[in-house]
Amino acid sequence: MRRRRRSLLPFAVAALAILGMGADGGGVDANVFIAIAVMLAAAKLFGDLFERLSLPPVLGELFAGIVLGNLDLLGFGGLHFIEHDPQLELLAELGVVLLLFQVGLESNLAQMAKVGASAFVVAVVGVILPMAMGYGLHAVLVPDRTWHTHLFIGAVLSATSVGITARVFKDLGKIDSPTGRVVLGAAVIDDVLGLIVLAVVTGVVEAAETGGSLDVVSVSILVAKAIGFLGLAILLGRPVSSRLYKMASALRVKHVLLAASLAFCLVISWFAHLVGLATIVGAFAAGLVLDEVVFQDLQSREMRRLEEMLEPLAELLTPMFFVLTGAKVDLAAFGNIDALALAGALTVAAIIGKQACSLVAFGPGVHKTSVGLGMIPRGEVGLIFAAVGLKLNLGGQPVISDTTYAAIVLMVMFTTMVTPPVLAWSLRRAGGETPAAGPPDEAESLT
């Protein structure tokens, strides 16, 4: 392992040298190819470093992007173009669509239903309070920005990363505990609610940019559209996907399951875009409605699970998204105290806002403190929200400024780094404490 990690270093250095000399022969395409190579190498190098420090590798990929995107501060501008290159943006977009598809596949509607009202209440509080705090804080600290920006900051703070929390529970063997089921169920519901919030906020911003009305009726239509799309996807997804996989099973070529699943994901993502929602909402819905029973025959024939087939593709494309997300962080934005104050304030709001979840959690065996701590990390979900905000424009200006974007990334990194150790500590400590009590009906639903 160590030998492989060393072998990437000379390759990365050579790639940077070629870019620095402005090599001719390949034009723009050659620069993009070498940029992809450097981005992937840096993602794995820093991902490995962070994993050795017992931190999520996704933070290493983000940090790699921050380094590559700010090399001009050291006098090297050869990679500056990666921040806005449309070809790299496409790869990153595919990466985040694939990521949300995987999250959807790992989410189970039946399991979400089992944790009942407790997870739902935790999720609702975990969305509303951080969103309100984010809106208020940003309005106070950055009063010159419009309410649309404040609203988007609130949406970013409402997110929860189910992946980071699931990893901690799994490592401690508590993923199927009452606390684990409530937290993971709440995190998945939080993602669904967050995507609805993102769809609505994005719609509000786009309506304002085009001069559309922003009355209660318009917002209600956006909410109904987001909920309706997810509901329709869940309702029709099973019969449609069953027919798709039945037709695909007649093919005798290899990797039919992978091709059919990706096609299904991309079509649903396109439909989401068609009705005015983010493509990631469609990707999540596609993964959510796919049930292993639907493609069991194909999976048995190919002798590999769909998740395993998606993994190599995800390892190629998803890091591109996080590296590119990090590359857009302008470290020069932290040259003033206001930017650092904003980052600190957003981090405090992000943590406190989710701690309210511990106050409403209930059920036998549910450890309230662990519930609150488990909802803290924003991880990849917060970064996805921020990246969407960076692409939206209002009045010719990005909804999220460079300074605010950098502050958001710092908030995401801190909340993601702090959660694993404090949650592990809380879960180990939970054995000696009295669990929260809950209504008899709910108690039965959690056991």
QUIHUJO-V656261 format. One record per residue. N is the residue number from 1. PHI is phi as a letter, one per 40 degrees, with the letter a starting at -180 (none if undefined). NEAR is the number of other C-alpha atoms within 10 Angstrom. D_CENTER is the distance of its C-alpha to the mean C-alpha in Angstrom with 2 decimals. Layout:
# QUIHUJO-V656261
n=N phi=PHI near=NEAR d_center=D_CENTER
n=N phi=PHI near=NEAR d_center=D_CENTER
This chain:
# QUIHUJO-V656261
n=1 phi=none near=6 d_center=28.51
n=2 phi=c near=6 d_center=29.80
n=3 phi=c near=7 d_center=31.88
n=4 phi=c near=8 d_center=28.99
n=5 phi=c near=13 d_center=26.98
n=6 phi=c near=11 d_center=30.10
n=7 phi=c near=10 d_center=30.74
n=8 phi=c near=16 d_center=27.63
n=9 phi=c near=15 d_center=28.88
n=10 phi=c near=10 d_center=31.90
n=11 phi=c near=14 d_center=29.98
n=12 phi=c near=19 d_center=27.46
n=13 phi=c near=11 d_center=30.41
n=14 phi=c near=14 d_center=32.39
n=15 phi=c near=16 d_center=29.62
n=16 phi=c near=19 d_center=29.39
n=17 phi=c near=14 d_center=33.17
n=18 phi=c near=15 d_center=33.40
n=19 phi=c near=18 d_center=31.07
n=20 phi=c near=13 d_center=33.05
n=21 phi=c near=9 d_center=36.27
n=22 phi=g near=12 d_center=34.96
n=23 phi=d near=12 d_center=36.02
n=24 phi=c near=11 d_center=37.53
n=25 phi=e near=9 d_center=37.89
n=26 phi=b near=10 d_center=34.44
n=27 phi=g near=10 d_center=33.61
n=28 phi=c near=10 d_center=30.14
n=29 phi=d near=11 d_center=29.04
n=30 phi=c near=14 d_center=30.18
n=31 phi=c near=22 d_center=28.26
n=32 phi=c near=19 d_center=25.04
n=33 phi=c near=13 d_center=25.86
n=34 phi=c near=18 d_center=26.57
n=35 phi=c near=22 d_center=23.48
n=36 phi=c near=18 d_center=21.34
n=37 phi=d near=15 d_center=23.48
n=38 phi=c near=22 d_center=23.10
n=39 phi=c near=25 d_center=19.31
n=40 phi=c near=20 d_center=19.05
n=41 phi=c near=19 d_center=21.77
n=42 phi=c near=25 d_center=20.31
n=43 phi=c near=25 d_center=16.88
n=44 phi=c near=20 d_center=18.86
n=45 phi=c near=19 d_center=21.33
n=46 phi=c near=20 d_center=19.08
n=47 phi=c near=23 d_center=16.79
n=48 phi=c near=20 d_center=20.12
n=49 phi=c near=17 d_center=21.30
n=50 phi=c near=19 d_center=18.44
n=51 phi=c near=14 d_center=18.74
n=52 phi=c near=11 d_center=22.46
n=53 phi=c near=10 d_center=21.84
n=54 phi=g near=12 d_center=20.01
n=55 phi=b near=20 d_center=16.69
n=56 phi=d near=22 d_center=13.35
n=57 phi=d near=21 d_center=13.81
n=58 phi=d near=25 d_center=10.42
n=59 phi=c near=26 d_center=12.21
n=60 phi=c near=26 d_center=15.10
n=61 phi=c near=31 d_center=13.45
n=62 phi=c near=28 d_center=12.35
n=63 phi=c near=25 d_center=15.90
n=64 phi=d near=28 d_center=17.44
n=65 phi=c near=28 d_center=16.24
n=66 phi=c near=23 d_center=17.64
n=67 phi=c near=18 d_center=20.84
n=68 phi=c near=25 d_center=21.25
n=69 phi=c near=26 d_center=20.59
n=70 phi=b near=21 d_center=23.15
n=71 phi=c near=15 d_center=25.91
n=72 phi=c near=13 d_center=27.98
n=73 phi=c near=12 d_center=28.59
n=74 phi=b near=7 d_center=30.54
n=75 phi=g near=8 d_center=32.41
n=76 phi=b near=15 d_center=30.55
n=77 phi=b near=16 d_center=29.12
n=78 phi=c near=20 d_center=28.90
n=79 phi=b near=22 d_center=25.11
n=80 phi=c near=16 d_center=24.70
n=81 phi=c near=14 d_center=24.34
n=82 phi=c near=23 d_center=20.96
n=83 phi=c near=19 d_center=19.19
n=84 phi=b near=12 d_center=20.41
n=85 phi=c near=13 d_center=21.63
n=86 phi=c near=12 d_center=21.04
n=87 phi=c near=12 d_center=21.23
n=88 phi=c near=21 d_center=18.50
n=89 phi=c near=17 d_center=16.38
n=90 phi=c near=13 d_center=17.06
n=91 phi=c near=19 d_center=16.04
n=92 phi=c near=22 d_center=12.70
n=93 phi=c near=18 d_center=12.24
n=94 phi=c near=19 d_center=13.34
n=95 phi=c near=22 d_center=11.00
n=96 phi=c near=24 d_center=7.77
n=97 phi=c near=26 d_center=9.96
n=98 phi=c near=25 d_center=10.96
n=99 phi=c near=26 d_center=7.73
n=100 phi=c near=26 d_center=7.26
n=101 phi=c near=28 d_center=10.99
n=102 phi=c near=21 d_center=10.99
n=103 phi=c near=20 d_center=8.96
n=104 phi=c near=24 d_center=11.52
n=105 phi=c near=21 d_center=14.29
n=106 phi=c near=15 d_center=13.76
n=107 phi=c near=22 d_center=13.89
n=108 phi=b near=17 d_center=17.55
n=109 phi=c near=16 d_center=19.09
n=110 phi=c near=8 d_center=22.26
n=111 phi=c near=13 d_center=20.79
n=112 phi=c near=20 d_center=19.02
n=113 phi=c near=14 d_center=22.48
n=114 phi=c near=18 d_center=24.21
n=115 phi=c near=26 d_center=22.75
n=116 phi=g near=21 d_center=24.19
n=117 phi=c near=21 d_center=24.43
n=118 phi=d near=26 d_center=23.36
n=119 phi=c near=30 d_center=19.69
n=120 phi=c near=22 d_center=19.78
n=121 phi=c near=17 d_center=21.50
n=122 phi=d near=29 d_center=19.20
n=123 phi=c near=32 d_center=16.14
n=124 phi=c near=17 d_center=18.15
n=125 phi=c near=23 d_center=19.34
n=126 phi=c near=31 d_center=15.96
n=127 phi=c near=27 d_center=14.90
n=128 phi=c near=18 d_center=18.33
n=129 phi=c near=22 d_center=19.49
n=130 phi=d near=27 d_center=16.65
n=131 phi=c near=27 d_center=16.53
n=132 phi=c near=19 d_center=20.30
n=133 phi=c near=23 d_center=20.42
n=134 phi=c near=26 d_center=18.03
n=135 phi=c near=23 d_center=20.14
n=136 phi=c near=18 d_center=23.36
n=137 phi=c near=19 d_center=22.69
n=138 phi=c near=23 d_center=21.66
n=139 phi=c near=18 d_center=24.65
n=140 phi=c near=10 d_center=26.94
n=141 phi=c near=14 d_center=25.80
n=142 phi=b near=16 d_center=25.28
n=143 phi=c near=11 d_center=27.83
n=144 phi=c near=9 d_center=28.44
n=145 phi=c near=14 d_center=25.13
n=146 phi=c near=12 d_center=25.12
n=147 phi=c near=16 d_center=23.82
n=148 phi=c near=18 d_center=21.19
n=149 phi=c near=23 d_center=19.51
n=150 phi=d near=24 d_center=19.98
n=151 phi=c near=24 d_center=18.39
n=152 phi=c near=26 d_center=15.24
n=153 phi=c near=30 d_center=15.06
n=154 phi=c near=29 d_center=15.53
n=155 phi=c near=30 d_center=12.65
n=156 phi=c near=30 d_center=10.28
n=157 phi=c near=36 d_center=12.06
n=158 phi=c near=36 d_center=11.80
n=159 phi=c near=35 d_center=8.19
n=160 phi=b near=31 d_center=8.20
n=161 phi=c near=24 d_center=6.50
n=162 phi=c near=27 d_center=8.81
n=163 phi=c near=19 d_center=8.93
n=164 phi=c near=23 d_center=10.52
n=165 phi=c near=27 d_center=12.84
n=166 phi=c near=19 d_center=13.83
n=167 phi=c near=14 d_center=14.91
n=168 phi=c near=20 d_center=17.19
n=169 phi=c near=23 d_center=18.74
n=170 phi=c near=12 d_center=19.35
n=171 phi=c near=10 d_center=20.99
n=172 phi=c near=11 d_center=23.24
n=173 phi=g near=11 d_center=24.16
n=174 phi=b near=15 d_center=23.10
n=175 phi=c near=19 d_center=20.34
n=176 phi=b near=12 d_center=22.96
n=177 phi=c near=15 d_center=24.53
n=178 phi=d near=20 d_center=24.79
n=179 phi=c near=30 d_center=22.46
n=180 phi=c near=26 d_center=19.91
n=181 phi=c near=26 d_center=20.15
n=182 phi=c near=32 d_center=19.84
n=183 phi=c near=35 d_center=16.85
n=184 phi=c near=28 d_center=14.84
n=185 phi=c near=27 d_center=16.20
n=186 phi=c near=32 d_center=15.36
n=187 phi=c near=30 d_center=11.71
n=188 phi=c near=26 d_center=11.50
n=189 phi=c near=24 d_center=13.69
n=190 phi=d near=27 d_center=11.68
n=191 phi=c near=24 d_center=8.69
n=192 phi=c near=20 d_center=11.59
n=193 phi=c near=21 d_center=13.20
n=194 phi=c near=29 d_center=10.31
n=195 phi=c near=26 d_center=10.05
n=196 phi=c near=24 d_center=13.83
n=197 phi=c near=24 d_center=13.94
n=198 phi=c near=26 d_center=11.89
n=199 phi=c near=24 d_center=14.34
n=200 phi=c near=25 d_center=17.24
n=201 phi=c near=22 d_center=16.63
n=202 phi=c near=25 d_center=16.15
n=203 phi=c near=21 d_center=19.29
n=204 phi=c near=20 d_center=21.17
n=205 phi=c near=23 d_center=20.60
n=206 phi=c near=16 d_center=21.63
n=207 phi=c near=16 d_center=24.60
n=208 phi=c near=16 d_center=25.67
n=209 phi=c near=14 d_center=25.57
n=210 phi=c near=10 d_center=27.80
n=211 phi=g near=9 d_center=30.05
n=212 phi=c near=12 d_center=29.21
n=213 phi=c near=12 d_center=29.96
n=214 phi=b near=14 d_center=27.60
n=215 phi=c near=9 d_center=29.67
n=216 phi=c near=9 d_center=28.74
n=217 phi=c near=10 d_center=29.49
n=218 phi=c near=16 d_center=27.07
n=219 phi=c near=17 d_center=24.16
n=220 phi=c near=13 d_center=25.26
n=221 phi=c near=14 d_center=25.26
n=222 phi=c near=23 d_center=21.66
n=223 phi=c near=18 d_center=20.68
n=224 phi=c near=14 d_center=22.98
n=225 phi=c near=19 d_center=21.62
n=226 phi=c near=25 d_center=17.99
n=227 phi=c near=17 d_center=19.35
n=228 phi=c near=13 d_center=21.98
n=229 phi=c near=21 d_center=19.78
n=230 phi=c near=24 d_center=17.76
n=231 phi=c near=13 d_center=21.14
n=232 phi=c near=12 d_center=22.88
n=233 phi=c near=19 d_center=20.37
n=234 phi=c near=17 d_center=20.84
n=235 phi=c near=12 d_center=24.58
n=236 phi=c near=12 d_center=25.26
n=237 phi=d near=21 d_center=22.65
n=238 phi=c near=17 d_center=24.81
n=239 phi=c near=12 d_center=28.10
n=240 phi=c near=14 d_center=26.74
n=241 phi=c near=20 d_center=24.87
n=242 phi=c near=16 d_center=28.01
n=243 phi=c near=12 d_center=30.18
n=244 phi=d near=17 d_center=27.95
n=245 phi=c near=20 d_center=28.02
n=246 phi=c near=15 d_center=31.70
n=247 phi=c near=11 d_center=32.52
n=248 phi=c near=17 d_center=30.42
n=249 phi=c near=18 d_center=32.25
n=250 phi=c near=10 d_center=35.47
n=251 phi=c near=11 d_center=34.36
n=252 phi=b near=9 d_center=35.60
n=253 phi=c near=8 d_center=33.58
n=254 phi=c near=10 d_center=30.99
n=255 phi=f near=16 d_center=27.24
n=256 phi=c near=18 d_center=27.67
n=257 phi=d near=23 d_center=25.01
n=258 phi=c near=19 d_center=22.33
n=259 phi=c near=14 d_center=23.62
n=260 phi=c near=18 d_center=23.94
n=261 phi=c near=21 d_center=20.44
n=262 phi=c near=18 d_center=18.90
n=263 phi=c near=13 d_center=21.38
n=264 phi=c near=21 d_center=20.47
n=265 phi=c near=25 d_center=16.73
n=266 phi=c near=21 d_center=17.69
n=267 phi=c near=16 d_center=20.39
n=268 phi=c near=24 d_center=18.33
n=269 phi=c near=23 d_center=15.79
n=270 phi=c near=19 d_center=19.01
n=271 phi=c near=18 d_center=20.35
n=272 phi=c near=24 d_center=17.40
n=273 phi=c near=15 d_center=18.13
n=274 phi=c near=11 d_center=21.78
n=275 phi=c near=12 d_center=21.60
n=276 phi=g near=17 d_center=19.77
n=277 phi=b near=24 d_center=16.15
n=278 phi=c near=24 d_center=13.06
n=279 phi=c near=25 d_center=13.02
n=280 phi=c near=27 d_center=9.50
n=281 phi=c near=29 d_center=11.25
n=282 phi=c near=28 d_center=13.91
n=283 phi=c near=30 d_center=12.05
n=284 phi=c near=27 d_center=10.63
n=285 phi=c near=28 d_center=14.22
n=286 phi=c near=29 d_center=15.78
n=287 phi=c near=26 d_center=14.36
n=288 phi=c near=23 d_center=15.16
n=289 phi=c near=22 d_center=18.73
n=290 phi=c near=25 d_center=19.62
n=291 phi=b near=16 d_center=21.84
n=292 phi=d near=13 d_center=23.35
n=293 phi=c near=10 d_center=26.75
n=294 phi=c near=17 d_center=26.42
n=295 phi=b near=22 d_center=26.28
n=296 phi=c near=15 d_center=28.16
n=297 phi=c near=15 d_center=31.13
n=298 phi=c near=23 d_center=29.28
n=299 phi=c near=19 d_center=27.32
n=300 phi=c near=10 d_center=30.66
n=301 phi=c near=13 d_center=32.35
n=302 phi=c near=15 d_center=29.88
n=303 phi=f near=9 d_center=29.70
n=304 phi=a near=13 d_center=26.01
n=305 phi=c near=16 d_center=23.04
n=306 phi=d near=20 d_center=20.56
n=307 phi=d near=13 d_center=17.69
n=308 phi=c near=10 d_center=20.01
n=309 phi=c near=14 d_center=20.73
n=310 phi=c near=18 d_center=17.17
n=311 phi=d near=14 d_center=16.58
n=312 phi=c near=10 d_center=18.73
n=313 phi=c near=12 d_center=17.20
n=314 phi=c near=19 d_center=13.64
n=315 phi=c near=14 d_center=15.20
n=316 phi=c near=15 d_center=16.62
n=317 phi=c near=23 d_center=14.06
n=318 phi=c near=23 d_center=10.55
n=319 phi=d near=29 d_center=12.11
n=320 phi=c near=28 d_center=13.49
n=321 phi=c near=29 d_center=10.34
n=322 phi=c near=28 d_center=9.72
n=323 phi=c near=29 d_center=13.51
n=324 phi=c near=27 d_center=13.91
n=325 phi=c near=27 d_center=11.46
n=326 phi=c near=28 d_center=13.65
n=327 phi=c near=26 d_center=16.74
n=328 phi=c near=23 d_center=16.49
n=329 phi=c near=26 d_center=17.01
n=330 phi=c near=17 d_center=20.73
n=331 phi=c near=17 d_center=22.24
n=332 phi=c near=12 d_center=25.39
n=333 phi=c near=18 d_center=23.76
n=334 phi=c near=17 d_center=24.31
n=335 phi=c near=10 d_center=28.00
n=336 phi=b near=10 d_center=28.72
n=337 phi=c near=10 d_center=28.53
n=338 phi=c near=14 d_center=26.84
n=339 phi=c near=20 d_center=23.58
n=340 phi=c near=18 d_center=23.61
n=341 phi=c near=14 d_center=24.61
n=342 phi=c near=22 d_center=21.70
n=343 phi=c near=23 d_center=19.23
n=344 phi=c near=17 d_center=21.19
n=345 phi=c near=18 d_center=21.43
n=346 phi=c near=27 d_center=17.74
n=347 phi=c near=23 d_center=17.17
n=348 phi=c near=15 d_center=20.05
n=349 phi=c near=22 d_center=18.92
n=350 phi=c near=30 d_center=15.43
n=351 phi=c near=23 d_center=17.36
n=352 phi=c near=17 d_center=20.28
n=353 phi=d near=25 d_center=18.46
n=354 phi=c near=29 d_center=16.86
n=355 phi=c near=25 d_center=20.23
n=356 phi=c near=21 d_center=21.77
n=357 phi=c near=30 d_center=20.08
n=358 phi=c near=22 d_center=22.64
n=359 phi=c near=15 d_center=25.44
n=360 phi=b near=19 d_center=24.79
n=361 phi=c near=29 d_center=23.93
n=362 phi=a near=27 d_center=26.92
n=363 phi=h near=28 d_center=28.33
n=364 phi=c near=20 d_center=30.50
n=365 phi=g near=21 d_center=29.08
n=366 phi=c near=27 d_center=26.03
n=367 phi=c near=27 d_center=25.75
n=368 phi=d near=26 d_center=24.74
n=369 phi=d near=22 d_center=23.90
n=370 phi=c near=25 d_center=21.50
n=371 phi=c near=31 d_center=19.72
n=372 phi=c near=24 d_center=19.23
n=373 phi=c near=27 d_center=18.14
n=374 phi=c near=35 d_center=15.71
n=375 phi=c near=34 d_center=13.75
n=376 phi=c near=33 d_center=13.52
n=377 phi=c near=30 d_center=10.54
n=378 phi=c near=32 d_center=7.66
n=379 phi=f near=26 d_center=6.27
n=380 phi=c near=26 d_center=3.28
n=381 phi=c near=25 d_center=2.23
n=382 phi=c near=23 d_center=5.65
n=383 phi=c near=25 d_center=5.89
n=384 phi=c near=20 d_center=4.92
n=385 phi=c near=23 d_center=7.31
n=386 phi=c near=25 d_center=9.60
n=387 phi=c near=21 d_center=9.97
n=388 phi=c near=16 d_center=11.02
n=389 phi=c near=24 d_center=13.38
n=390 phi=c near=19 d_center=14.82
n=391 phi=c near=11 d_center=15.94
n=392 phi=c near=16 d_center=17.59
n=393 phi=b near=15 d_center=21.21
n=394 phi=a near=17 d_center=23.68
n=395 phi=g near=9 d_center=27.28
n=396 phi=g near=8 d_center=26.62
n=397 phi=b near=11 d_center=24.23
n=398 phi=d near=14 d_center=20.41
n=399 phi=d near=28 d_center=19.07
n=400 phi=b near=25 d_center=17.40
n=401 phi=c near=15 d_center=19.96
n=402 phi=d near=19 d_center=19.66
n=403 phi=c near=21 d_center=20.63
n=404 phi=c near=24 d_center=18.14
n=405 phi=c near=26 d_center=15.28
n=406 phi=c near=26 d_center=16.60
n=407 phi=c near=26 d_center=16.91
n=408 phi=c near=27 d_center=13.30
n=409 phi=c near=26 d_center=12.31
n=410 phi=c near=18 d_center=15.07
n=411 phi=d near=28 d_center=13.98
n=412 phi=c near=28 d_center=10.51
n=413 phi=c near=24 d_center=12.57
n=414 phi=c near=20 d_center=15.24
n=415 phi=c near=21 d_center=13.50
n=416 phi=c near=23 d_center=11.74
n=417 phi=c near=20 d_center=15.20
n=418 phi=c near=15 d_center=17.31
n=419 phi=c near=22 d_center=15.88
n=420 phi=d near=24 d_center=17.06
n=421 phi=c near=12 d_center=20.66
n=422 phi=c near=14 d_center=21.21
n=423 phi=c near=22 d_center=19.81
n=424 phi=c near=19 d_center=21.95
n=425 phi=c near=12 d_center=24.87
n=426 phi=c near=18 d_center=24.54
n=427 phi=c near=21 d_center=24.41
n=428 phi=c near=12 d_center=27.45
n=429 phi=c near=13 d_center=29.20
n=430 phi=c near=18 d_center=28.52
n=431 phi=d near=11 d_center=31.39
n=432 phi=c near=7 d_center=34.06
n=433 phi=b near=9 d_center=32.82
n=434 phi=c near=12 d_center=33.61
n=435 phi=c near=18 d_center=30.75
n=436 phi=c near=17 d_center=30.05
n=437 phi=c near=16 d_center=32.32
n=438 phi=a near=17 d_center=31.41
n=439 phi=c near=11 d_center=33.23
n=440 phi=d near=10 d_center=35.07
n=441 phi=c near=11 d_center=33.37
n=442 phi=c near=18 d_center=29.88
n=443 phi=d near=20 d_center=31.16
n=444 phi=c near=14 d_center=32.23
n=445 phi=c near=15 d_center=28.91
n=446 phi=c near=23 d_center=27.17
n=447 phi=c near=13 d_center=29.75
